[in-house]
Amino acid sequence: MITVHEEYLVDEAGNRKAVVLPFDAWQQIKSELEELDDIRAYDEAKDQPSEPIPFEEAMREIAEGRLD
C-alpha cells in the first residue's frame, strides 16, 4: 500500500480543486497504475478465444510488429 501525504489546492470558497503529491509518491502511483493496466490486459487476453501458435512464430510476428 502506498502511503501518501497529499496537499490540496483550494479555491476562494475552500473547495478542493487539485492535489499536490511528493514526486516520489507520484512515480510510485504511476508504476502501480501501469502494472494494473498490464494485469487487466492479460486478463482480457486470457478471456479471448484464440488458437495457440508455436513460440517461434509468435516471436517472429512480434519482431515484425504483426502480432495483435
Buried (B, 14 or more C-beta within 10 A) or exposed (E): EEEEEEEEEEEEEEEEEEEEBEEEBEEBEEEEEEEEEEEEEEEEEEEEEEEEEEEEEEEEEEEEEEEE
